[in-house]
Amino acid sequence: MSSMDIEQILEHLPHRYPFLMVDRVLSCEDGKEIVALKNVTVNEQFFIGHFPEHKVMPGVLVIEALAQASAILSFRTAGVKPSDGVVSYFVGIDNARFKRPVFPGDQLMLYAQLVRRSRGFWKFSSRAEVDGVVVAEAELLCAEKRL
């Protein structure tokens, strides 16, 4: 298992500010699972309009963070990077559940396990936690595409 700093993450994801949702990879076992984190700060652009008087991270962005962590796992497992002309599209979500809101100051822990890989499609079981409490979970489907 290995960790990744922000420079390595930028090599494995095409996303950039303000849409990059992974700050650090704590561990990644290629072909199996990844543990990553997103530091949720009050300076996030979405807080400007998402309940300015009661700031809450949009649930769809929590799922996006899980999808980005899953994409890192798929890129590493396949041994490719976006610079190789490969993208990972988020194409499906099943059984999404939101358990509690995410607020500024929270550290969002992202967990994804590879369930299946078949003909360019990747299925992941994922969950997000804050302080050890599940805030969201979903099964994600991604498609690998060569440009």
Order of alpha helices (4+ residues) and beta strands (2+ residues): beta-alpha-beta-beta-alpha-beta-beta-beta-beta
